[in-house]
Amino acid sequence: MRYLLPLFAFFLLSACTEQAASPAGSSTTTSVSQPITRVDFSLPDLDGKIRQMHEWDGKVILLNFWAPWCPPCRKEIPDFMALQDEYGEQGFVVVGVTVDTHENAQAFADSIGINYPILIAEDEGIALGKQYGNRVGALPYTVFIDREGRLGANFRTEVSYDDAEAALLPLL
């Protein structure tokens, strides 16, 4: 019996860090929990301005759900900043959605100089992530969206620069 709890914890953690990188519309990622096209939403950014997802129509989007207290989230953000610098002029944008407070997100963004929009979702962020296919509510969660609004590769774990770039390049 004492071995069942660690075994259960292992399987639970494995499920929370599952990685999927198949394009939307394939039989491996299409389900009730993962829409084929992006869901429109409105959230305030760090300046308090209401931003709407459709304002990035026609761009390739890396949509990242994160929190400042999440170590893997903090680790991947510099890679997302580098991708934004490298590919931003080609119609690519990173959009971060934090599940934390404005104050915590602002402090972290200021400390590392985040160069892309950060939207404040607080507790709503987990439910919003689920609408984008994050059925377990894992953080970080990243999904790519093509220029037509179709969901592509998604990651329920930390994403490296190389993996993100590999998902991005076919969409540009």
MDTraj code that builds the backbone (N, CA, C; nanometers):
import mdtraj as md
import numpy as np

residues = "MET ARG TYR LEU LEU PRO LEU PHE ALA PHE PHE LEU LEU SER ALA CYS THR GLU GLN ALA ALA SER PRO ALA GLY SER SER THR THR THR SER VAL SER GLN PRO ILE THR ARG VAL ASP PHE SER LEU PRO ASP LEU ASP GLY LYS ILE ARG GLN MET HIS GLU TRP ASP GLY LYS VAL ILE LEU LEU ASN PHE TRP ALA PRO TRP CYS PRO PRO CYS ARG LYS GLU ILE PRO ASP PHE MET ALA LEU GLN ASP GLU TYR GLY GLU GLN GLY PHE VAL VAL VAL GLY VAL THR VAL ASP THR HIS GLU ASN ALA GLN ALA PHE ALA ASP SER ILE GLY ILE ASN TYR PRO ILE LEU ILE ALA GLU ASP GLU GLY ILE ALA LEU GLY LYS GLN TYR GLY ASN ARG VAL GLY ALA LEU PRO TYR THR VAL PHE ILE ASP ARG GLU GLY ARG LEU GLY ALA ASN PHE ARG THR GLU VAL SER TYR ASP ASP ALA GLU ALA ALA LEU LEU PRO LEU LEU".split()
xyz = np.array([
    [0.0821, -0.1201, 0.0000],
    [0.0000, 0.0000, 0.0000],
    [0.0865, 0.1265, 0.0000],
    [0.2002, 0.1210, 0.0747],
    [0.2825, 0.2411, 0.0828],
    [0.3478, 0.2742, -0.0511],
    [0.3532, 0.1792, -0.1440],
    [0.4105, 0.2025, -0.2757],
    [0.3088, 0.2579, -0.3746],
    [0.1821, 0.2472, -0.3420],
    [0.0790, 0.2947, -0.4342],
    [0.0759, 0.4473, -0.4439],
    [0.0954, 0.5152, -0.3330],
    [0.0899, 0.6613, -0.3343],
    [0.2018, 0.7200, -0.4213],
    [0.3290, 0.6778, -0.4046],
    [0.4317, 0.7313, -0.4963],
    [0.4051, 0.6953, -0.6416],
    [0.3537, 0.5766, -0.6674],
    [0.3242, 0.5361, -0.8042],
    [0.2137, 0.6239, -0.8629],
    [0.1093, 0.6493, -0.7821],
    [0.0007, 0.7358, -0.8259],
    [0.0533, 0.8773, -0.8540],
    [0.1396, 0.9286, -0.7639],
    [0.1957, 1.0626, -0.7829],
    [0.2777, 1.0687, -0.9119],
    [0.3540, 0.9640, -0.9419],
    [0.4330, 0.9601, -1.0645],
    [0.3439, 0.9704, -1.1872],
    [0.2367, 0.8911, -1.1906],
    [0.1469, 0.8953, -1.3063],
    [0.0745, 1.0286, -1.3165],
    [0.0397, 1.0874, -1.2046],
    [-0.0264, 1.2176, -1.2061],
    [0.0679, 1.3240, -1.2612],
    [0.1922, 1.3251, -1.2150],
    [0.2888, 1.4219, -1.2655],
    [0.3184, 1.3991, -1.4131],
    [0.3230, 1.2744, -1.4535],
    [0.3462, 1.2447, -1.5950],
    [0.2352, 1.3013, -1.6810],
    [0.1136, 1.2901, -1.6341],
    [-0.0006, 1.3426, -1.7100],
    [0.0044, 1.4943, -1.7170],
    [0.0508, 1.5604, -1.6098],
    [0.0542, 1.7065, -1.6068],
    [0.1636, 1.7641, -1.6945],
    [0.2645, 1.6841, -1.7289],
    [0.3715, 1.7355, -1.8135],
    [0.3698, 1.6722, -1.9506],
    [0.2575, 1.6124, -1.9888],
    [0.2435, 1.5515, -2.1209],
    [0.2712, 1.6549, -2.2274],
    [0.3397, 1.6158, -2.3307],
    [0.3717, 1.7075, -2.4408],
    [0.3077, 1.6561, -2.5672],
    [0.2399, 1.7460, -2.6370],
    [0.1822, 1.7111, -2.7661],
    [0.2255, 1.8167, -2.8659],
    [0.2709, 1.7731, -2.9797],
    [0.3157, 1.8686, -3.0804],
    [0.2616, 1.8315, -3.2170],
    [0.1418, 1.7780, -3.2207],
    [0.0790, 1.7435, -3.3470],
    [-0.0081, 1.8590, -3.3921],
    [-0.0221, 1.8804, -3.5192],
    [-0.1040, 1.9912, -3.5664],
    [-0.2513, 1.9690, -3.5335],
    [-0.3208, 2.0784, -3.5071],
    [-0.4643, 2.0696, -3.4835],
    [-0.5310, 2.0132, -3.6070],
    [-0.6350, 1.9378, -3.5851],
    [-0.7053, 1.8781, -3.6968],
    [-0.6618, 1.7345, -3.7187],
    [-0.5478, 1.6942, -3.6620],
    [-0.5068, 1.5547, -3.6746],
    [-0.5825, 1.4727, -3.5716],
    [-0.5897, 1.3437, -3.5933],
    [-0.6683, 1.2597, -3.5046],
    [-0.6093, 1.2538, -3.3649],
    [-0.4830, 1.2924, -3.3465],
    [-0.4239, 1.2840, -3.2140],
    [-0.4531, 1.4049, -3.1266],
    [-0.4914, 1.5189, -3.1823],
    [-0.5150, 1.6355, -3.0988],
    [-0.6574, 1.6879, -3.1051],
    [-0.7346, 1.6500, -3.2008],
    [-0.8701, 1.7017, -3.2102],
    [-0.9603, 1.6251, -3.1155],
    [-1.0266, 1.6980, -3.0282],
    [-1.1202, 1.6380, -2.9338],
    [-1.2139, 1.7476, -2.8867],
    [-1.3065, 1.7116, -2.8018],
    [-1.3992, 1.8110, -2.7501],
    [-1.3238, 1.9177, -2.6726],
    [-1.2151, 1.8793, -2.6025],
    [-1.1423, 1.9752, -2.5207],
    [-1.0465, 2.0623, -2.6014],
    [-1.0153, 2.0287, -2.7247],
    [-0.9264, 2.1110, -2.8063],
    [-0.9995, 2.1570, -2.9314],
    [-1.0329, 2.2861, -2.9366],
    [-1.0991, 2.3362, -3.0565],
    [-1.0023, 2.3367, -3.1738],
    [-1.0563, 2.3436, -3.2926],
    [-0.9736, 2.3480, -3.4131],
    [-0.9275, 2.4911, -3.4402],
    [-1.0093, 2.5894, -3.4037],
    [-0.9725, 2.7296, -3.4230],
    [-0.9670, 2.8012, -3.2885],
    [-0.8997, 2.9139, -3.2901],
    [-0.8801, 2.9868, -3.1652],
    [-1.0114, 3.0398, -3.1084],
    [-1.0117, 3.0541, -2.9792],
    [-1.1250, 3.1094, -2.9057],
    [-1.0951, 3.2572, -2.8839],
    [-1.1893, 3.3438, -2.9157],
    [-1.1671, 3.4858, -2.8931],
    [-1.1927, 3.5180, -2.7460],
    [-1.1154, 3.6086, -2.6908],
    [-1.1336, 3.6517, -2.5529],
    [-1.0777, 3.7915, -2.5371],
    [-1.1137, 3.8559, -2.4290],
    [-1.0646, 3.9895, -2.3954],
    [-1.0112, 3.9880, -2.2526],
    [-0.8917, 4.0440, -2.2347],
    [-0.8296, 4.0540, -2.1027],
    [-0.7481, 4.1826, -2.0963],
    [-0.7293, 4.2368, -1.9757],
    [-0.6432, 4.3546, -1.9635],
    [-0.4959, 4.3174, -1.9762],
    [-0.4170, 4.4091, -2.0317],
    [-0.2725, 4.3884, -2.0373],
    [-0.2089, 4.4550, -1.9145],
    [-0.0768, 4.4578, -1.9108],
    [-0.0078, 4.5142, -1.7943],
    [-0.0336, 4.6632, -1.7768],
    [-0.0737, 4.7320, -1.8843],
    [-0.1061, 4.8748, -1.8756],
    [-0.2535, 4.8992, -1.8447],
    [-0.3312, 4.7922, -1.8270],
    [-0.4734, 4.8061, -1.7981],
    [-0.5608, 4.8171, -1.9213],
    [-0.5001, 4.8176, -2.0395],
    [-0.5753, 4.8269, -2.1644],
    [-0.6378, 4.6907, -2.1959],
    [-0.7658, 4.6903, -2.2326],
    [-0.8326, 4.5655, -2.2706],
    [-0.7820, 4.5241, -2.4086],
    [-0.7291, 4.4038, -2.4157],
    [-0.6783, 4.3489, -2.5419],
    [-0.7687, 4.2327, -2.5819],
    [-0.7934, 4.2215, -2.7107],
    [-0.8778, 4.1149, -2.7636],
    [-0.7947, 4.0251, -2.8534],
    [-0.8167, 3.8961, -2.8414],
    [-0.7368, 3.8007, -2.9171],
    [-0.7416, 3.8295, -3.0672],
    [-0.8553, 3.8751, -3.1164],
    [-0.8671, 3.8958, -3.2611],
    [-0.7809, 4.0112, -3.3127],
    [-0.7233, 4.0927, -3.2237],
    [-0.6371, 4.2005, -3.2731],
    [-0.5084, 4.1460, -3.3355],
    [-0.4782, 4.0185, -3.3131],
    [-0.3607, 3.9570, -3.3740],
    [-0.3989, 3.8671, -3.4912],
    [-0.5213, 3.8847, -3.5445],
    [-0.5617, 3.8094, -3.6640],
    [-0.4588, 3.8306, -3.7749],
    [-0.4302, 3.7254, -3.8476],
    [-0.3353, 3.7328, -3.9576],
    [-0.1908, 3.7123, -3.9152],
    [-0.1667, 3.6984, -3.7862],
    [-0.0322, 3.6727, -3.7354],
    [-0.0225, 3.5288, -3.6864],
    [0.0982, 3.4783, -3.6807],
    [0.1246, 3.3508, -3.6145],
    [0.1434, 3.3834, -3.4668],
    [0.0717, 3.3133, -3.3813],
    [0.0698, 3.3446, -3.2388],
    [0.1233, 3.2265, -3.1584],
    [0.2116, 3.2566, -3.0651],
    [0.2493, 3.1629, -2.9602],
    [0.1740, 3.2114, -2.8371],
    [0.0722, 3.1373, -2.7959],
    [-0.0095, 3.1734, -2.6803],
    [0.0402, 3.0911, -2.5624],
    [0.0911, 3.1604, -2.4600],
    [0.1543, 3.0942, -2.3466],
    [0.0813, 3.1278, -2.2174],
    [0.0336, 3.0240, -2.1487],
    [-0.0294, 3.0382, -2.0173],
    [0.0794, 3.0127, -1.9132],
    [0.0958, 3.1053, -1.8205],
    [0.2078, 3.0996, -1.7278],
    [0.1759, 3.1708, -1.5977],
    [0.2688, 3.1602, -1.5028],
    [0.2600, 3.2340, -1.3766],
    [0.4022, 3.2663, -1.3298],
    [0.4218, 3.3803, -1.2652],
    [0.5552, 3.4168, -1.2178],
    [0.6118, 3.3205, -1.1139],
    [0.5260, 3.2524, -1.0405],
    [0.5714, 3.1588, -0.9370],
    [0.6049, 3.0202, -0.9913],
    [0.5884, 2.9995, -1.1210],
    [0.6090, 2.8694, -1.1860],
    [0.7514, 2.8625, -1.2420],
    [0.8419, 2.7818, -1.1819],
    [0.9809, 2.7768, -1.2308],
    [0.9952, 2.7415, -1.3794],
    [0.9234, 2.6413, -1.4349],
    [0.9397, 2.6153, -1.5785],
    [0.8898, 2.7315, -1.6646],
    [0.7883, 2.8025, -1.6166],
    [0.7387, 2.9200, -1.6899],
    [0.8475, 3.0262, -1.6960],
    [0.9085, 3.0523, -1.5828],
    [1.0137, 3.1542, -1.5756],
    [1.1319, 3.1172, -1.6637],
    [1.1599, 2.9889, -1.6746],
    [1.2746, 2.9432, -1.7526],
    [1.2527, 2.9586, -1.9031],
    [1.1285, 2.9361, -1.9511],
    [1.1038, 2.9403, -2.0954],
    [1.0814, 3.0815, -2.1493],
    [1.0451, 3.1750, -2.0662],
    [1.0117, 3.3097, -2.1132],
    [1.1276, 3.3782, -2.1863],
    [1.2523, 3.3697, -2.1404],
    [1.3604, 3.4309, -2.2196],
    [1.3705, 3.3740, -2.3616],
    [1.3410, 3.2456, -2.3792],
    [1.3400, 3.1885, -2.5145],
    [1.2267, 3.2487, -2.5977],
    [1.1115, 3.2706, -2.5364],
    [1.0003, 3.3326, -2.6089],
    [1.0358, 3.4766, -2.6470],
    [1.1067, 3.5463, -2.5597],
    [1.1507, 3.6825, -2.5907],
    [1.2457, 3.6812, -2.7104],
    [1.3347, 3.5829, -2.7135],
    [1.4285, 3.5715, -2.8257],
    [1.3547, 3.5405, -2.9557],
    [1.2545, 3.4538, -2.9486],
    [1.1741, 3.4231, -3.0680],
    [1.1001, 3.5478, -3.1160],
    [1.0463, 3.6252, -3.0217],
    [0.9765, 3.7490, -3.0582],
    [1.0723, 3.8432, -3.1309],
    [1.1941, 3.8560, -3.0798],
    [1.2944, 3.9411, -3.1452],
    [1.3304, 3.8889, -3.2842],
    [1.3481, 3.7585, -3.2945],
    [1.3943, 3.6973, -3.4195],
    [1.2882, 3.6981, -3.5294],
    [1.1615, 3.6717, -3.4937],
    [1.0580, 3.6487, -3.5953],
    [0.9425, 3.7498, -3.5927],
    [0.9470, 3.8466, -3.5026],
    [0.8380, 3.9433, -3.4914],
    [0.8083, 4.0179, -3.6205],
    [0.9114, 4.0509, -3.6960],
    [0.8914, 4.1249, -3.8212],
    [0.8339, 4.0373, -3.9320],
    [0.8265, 3.9078, -3.9088],
    [0.7695, 3.8156, -4.0080],
    [0.6231, 3.7816, -3.9760],
    [0.5612, 3.8598, -3.8888],
    [0.4207, 3.8359, -3.8575],
    [0.3986, 3.7370, -3.7448],
    [0.4939, 3.7294, -3.6526],
    [0.4839, 3.6403, -3.5370],
    [0.4705, 3.7240, -3.4109],
    [0.3871, 3.6779, -3.3177],
    [0.3746, 3.7461, -3.1893],
    [0.3569, 3.6426, -3.0781],
    [0.4256, 3.6676, -2.9685],
    [0.4044, 3.5912, -2.8457],
    [0.3025, 3.6677, -2.7642],
    [0.2043, 3.5971, -2.7101],
    [0.1064, 3.6568, -2.6188],
    [0.1073, 3.5722, -2.4924],
    [0.1431, 3.6339, -2.3813],
    [0.1443, 3.5644, -2.2532],
    [0.0149, 3.5898, -2.1781],
    [-0.0393, 3.4843, -2.1184],
    [-0.1588, 3.4964, -2.0353],
    [-0.1209, 3.4465, -1.8962],
    [-0.1152, 3.5375, -1.8003],
    [-0.0774, 3.4975, -1.6663],
    [-0.1991, 3.4619, -1.5826],
    [-0.1820, 3.3600, -1.5002],
    [-0.2879, 3.3187, -1.4088],
    [-0.2635, 3.3779, -1.2697],
    [-0.1747, 3.4746, -1.2626],
    [-0.1425, 3.5400, -1.1361],
    [-0.1975, 3.6829, -1.1371],
    [-0.1660, 3.7567, -1.0334],
    [-0.2144, 3.8944, -1.0208],
    [-0.1362, 3.9897, -1.1098],
    [-0.1950, 4.1039, -1.1332],
    [-0.1290, 4.2089, -1.2099],
    [0.0039, 4.2471, -1.1445],
    [0.0035, 4.2659, -1.0141],
    [0.1227, 4.3110, -0.9438],
    [0.2378, 4.2114, -0.9603],
    [0.2105, 4.0829, -0.9424],
    [0.3163, 3.9821, -0.9552],
    [0.3661, 3.9703, -1.0983],
    [0.2736, 3.9756, -1.1929],
    [0.3129, 3.9674, -1.3344],
    [0.3950, 4.0894, -1.3744],
    [0.3534, 4.2069, -1.3301],
    [0.4258, 4.3302, -1.3620],
    [0.5669, 4.3269, -1.3056],
    [0.5807, 4.2839, -1.1813],
    [0.7132, 4.2785, -1.1184],
    [0.8056, 4.1839, -1.1952],
    [0.7539, 4.0677, -1.2333],
    [0.8379, 3.9733, -1.3068],
    [0.8704, 4.0260, -1.4460],
    [0.7712, 4.0777, -1.5162],
    [0.7931, 4.1313, -1.6513],
    [0.8960, 4.2438, -1.6490],
    [0.8872, 4.3316, -1.5510],
    [0.9830, 4.4414, -1.5397],
    [1.1235, 4.3902, -1.5092],
    [1.1322, 4.2842, -1.4291],
    [1.2637, 4.2349, -1.3870],
    [1.3430, 4.1747, -1.5024],
    [1.2746, 4.1210, -1.6040],
    [1.3475, 4.0610, -1.7163],
    [1.3217, 4.1318, -1.8489],
    [1.2347, 4.2318, -1.8494],
    [1.2108, 4.3104, -1.9705],
    [1.1324, 4.2363, -2.0775],
    [1.0237, 4.1715, -2.0397],
    [0.9427, 4.0978, -2.1377],
    [0.9024, 4.1909, -2.2510],
    [0.9221, 4.1444, -2.3753],
    [0.9035, 4.2269, -2.4955],
    [0.7788, 4.1902, -2.5759],
    [0.6821, 4.1294, -2.5117],
    [0.5584, 4.0918, -2.5805],
    [0.4408, 4.1155, -2.4868],
    [0.3183, 4.1177, -2.5405],
    [0.2019, 4.1476, -2.4568],
    [0.1798, 4.0413, -2.3487],
    [0.1536, 4.0898, -2.2277],
    [0.1151, 4.0042, -2.1157],
    [-0.0269, 4.0423, -2.0782],
    [-0.1151, 3.9429, -2.0795],
    [-0.2546, 3.9643, -2.0438],
    [-0.2797, 3.9043, -1.9056],
    [-0.3613, 3.9720, -1.8276],
    [-0.3862, 3.9315, -1.6899],
    [-0.5190, 3.8561, -1.6818],
    [-0.5119, 3.7269, -1.6564],
    [-0.6322, 3.6440, -1.6477],
    [-0.6642, 3.6035, -1.5047],
    [-0.5644, 3.6075, -1.4172],
    [-0.5781, 3.5600, -1.2805],
    [-0.6414, 3.4209, -1.2813],
    [-0.7418, 3.3980, -1.1968],
    [-0.8018, 3.2641, -1.1844],
    [-0.8712, 3.2173, -1.3120],
    [-0.9172, 3.3091, -1.3954],
    [-0.9848, 3.2726, -1.5206],
    [-0.8902, 3.2049, -1.6199],
    [-0.7611, 3.2218, -1.6007],
    [-0.6630, 3.1719, -1.6956],
    [-0.6637, 3.0210, -1.7133],
    [-0.6862, 2.9477, -1.6060],
    [-0.6886, 2.8011, -1.6165],
    [-0.8070, 2.7565, -1.7022],
    [-0.9249, 2.8144, -1.6778],
    [-1.0429, 2.7799, -1.7590],
    [-1.0223, 2.8200, -1.9038],
    [-0.9606, 2.9347, -1.9268],
    [-0.9325, 2.9791, -2.0633],
    [-0.8349, 2.8832, -2.1313],
    [-0.7325, 2.8417, -2.0594],
    [-0.6376, 2.7446, -2.1134],
    [-0.7054, 2.6153, -2.1535],
    [-0.8020, 2.5735, -2.0755],
    [-0.8755, 2.4504, -2.1090],
    [-0.9505, 2.4664, -2.2401],
    [-0.9975, 2.5873, -2.2701],
    [-1.0643, 2.6117, -2.3981],
    [-0.9669, 2.6003, -2.5147],
    [-0.8382, 2.6127, -2.4853],
    [-0.7341, 2.5993, -2.5868],
    [-0.6674, 2.4621, -2.5837],
    [-0.7287, 2.3662, -2.5132],
    [-0.6797, 2.2293, -2.5164],
    [-0.6005, 2.1837, -2.3962],
    [-0.5829, 2.2679, -2.2976],
    [-0.5070, 2.2302, -2.1780],
    [-0.5999, 2.1604, -2.0788],
    [-0.6350, 2.0394, -2.1110],
    [-0.7384, 1.9691, -2.0346],
    [-0.7008, 1.9429, -1.8900],
    [-0.5709, 1.9403, -1.8552],
    [-0.5311, 1.9137, -1.7170],
    [-0.4991, 2.0412, -1.6391],
    [-0.5016, 2.1556, -1.7040],
    [-0.4731, 2.2815, -1.6357],
    [-0.3266, 2.2991, -1.5989],
    [-0.2372, 2.2359, -1.6743],
    [-0.0937, 2.2417, -1.6449],
    [-0.0359, 2.3788, -1.6768],
    [0.0675, 2.4148, -1.6038],
    [0.1472, 2.5332, -1.6332],
    [0.2922, 2.4890, -1.6423],
    [0.3650, 2.5425, -1.7354],
    [0.3184, 2.6275, -1.8445],
    [0.2416, 2.5469, -1.9485],
    [0.1641, 2.6187, -2.0273],
    [0.0935, 2.5589, -2.1408],
    [0.1087, 2.6551, -2.2579],
    [0.1509, 2.6012, -2.3709],
    [0.1749, 2.6831, -2.4897],
    [0.1055, 2.6211, -2.6088],
    [0.0396, 2.7054, -2.6875],
    [-0.0242, 2.6592, -2.8104],
    [0.0099, 2.7581, -2.9220],
    [0.0381, 2.7047, -3.0391],
    [0.0643, 2.7866, -3.1574],
    [-0.0642, 2.8009, -3.2369],
    [-0.0842, 2.9191, -3.2942],
    [-0.2031, 2.9499, -3.3731],
    [-0.1552, 3.0061, -3.5066],
    [-0.2033, 2.9475, -3.6164],
    [-0.1575, 2.9943, -3.7479],
    [-0.2300, 3.1228, -3.7891],
    [-0.1953, 3.1748, -3.9054],
    [-0.2493, 3.3026, -3.9521],
    [-0.3998, 3.2998, -3.9765],
    [-0.4549, 3.1803, -3.9967],
    [-0.5995, 3.1659, -4.0178],
    [-0.6737, 3.1371, -3.8873],
    [-0.6032, 3.1338, -3.7761],
    [-0.6668, 3.1111, -3.6467],
    [-0.6794, 2.9647, -3.6086],
    [-0.6149, 2.8764, -3.6832],
    [-0.6197, 2.7328, -3.6505],
    [-0.5138, 2.6985, -3.5476],
    [-0.5514, 2.6156, -3.4504],
    [-0.4570, 2.5735, -3.3482],
    [-0.3603, 2.4720, -3.4054],
    [-0.2361, 2.4845, -3.3645],
    [-0.1312, 2.3939, -3.4090],
    [-0.0702, 2.3211, -3.2910],
    [0.0602, 2.3117, -3.2908],
    [0.1320, 2.2397, -3.1851],
    [0.0991, 2.2966, -3.0483],
    [0.0915, 2.2089, -2.9504],
    [0.0705, 2.2538, -2.8132],
    [0.1619, 2.1759, -2.7204],
    [0.1999, 2.2419, -2.6116],
    [0.2949, 2.1852, -2.5167],
    [0.2413, 2.2031, -2.3753],
    [0.2293, 2.0952, -2.3027],
    [0.1844, 2.0996, -2.1633],
    [0.3044, 2.0845, -2.0703],
    [0.4114, 2.1512, -2.1068],
    [0.5365, 2.1464, -2.0327],
    [0.6213, 2.2640, -2.0782],
    [0.7353, 2.2825, -2.0156],
    [0.8291, 2.3855, -2.0577],
    [0.8710, 2.3612, -2.2021],
    [0.8808, 2.4687, -2.2790],
    [0.9177, 2.4594, -2.4197],
    [1.0567, 2.5204, -2.4386],
    [1.1440, 2.4476, -2.5045],
    [1.2771, 2.5001, -2.5357],
    [1.2685, 2.5906, -2.6584],
    [1.3709, 2.6710, -2.6782],
    [1.3787, 2.7554, -2.7972],
    [1.3690, 2.6686, -2.9227],
    [1.4460, 2.5602, -2.9266],
    [1.4488, 2.4749, -3.0461],
    [1.3125, 2.4130, -3.0762],
    [1.2432, 2.3643, -2.9725],
    [1.1114, 2.3047, -2.9949],
    [1.0097, 2.4090, -3.0394],
    [1.0162, 2.5267, -2.9788],
    [0.9235, 2.6335, -3.0177],
    [0.9522, 2.6796, -3.1606],
    [1.0793, 2.6929, -3.1940],
    [1.1142, 2.7349, -3.3295],
    [1.0710, 2.6300, -3.4323],
    [1.0846, 2.5024, -3.3984],
    [1.0429, 2.3954, -3.4891],
    [0.8918, 2.3990, -3.5129],
    [0.8148, 2.4345, -3.4117],
    [0.6698, 2.4471, -3.4262],
    [0.6325, 2.5740, -3.5025],
    [0.7115, 2.6786, -3.4860],
    [0.6832, 2.8082, -3.5461],
    [0.7146, 2.8149, -3.6956],
    [0.8300, 2.7684, -3.7357],
    [0.8772, 2.7906, -3.8726],
    [0.7808, 2.7440, -3.9819],
    [0.7155, 2.6286, -3.9689],
    [0.6215, 2.5899, -4.0754],
    [0.4996, 2.6830, -4.0859],
    [0.4743, 2.7616, -3.9819],
    [0.3577, 2.8493, -3.9817],
    [0.3861, 2.9876, -4.0405],
    [0.5132, 3.0220, -4.0518],
    [0.5478, 3.1577, -4.1012],
    [0.5265, 3.1714, -4.2507],
])
top = md.Topology()
chain = top.add_chain()
for i, resn in enumerate(residues, 1):
    res = top.add_residue(resn, chain, resSeq=i)
    for name in ("N", "CA", "C"):
        top.add_atom(name, md.element.get_by_symbol(name[0]), res)
traj = md.Trajectory(xyz[None], top)
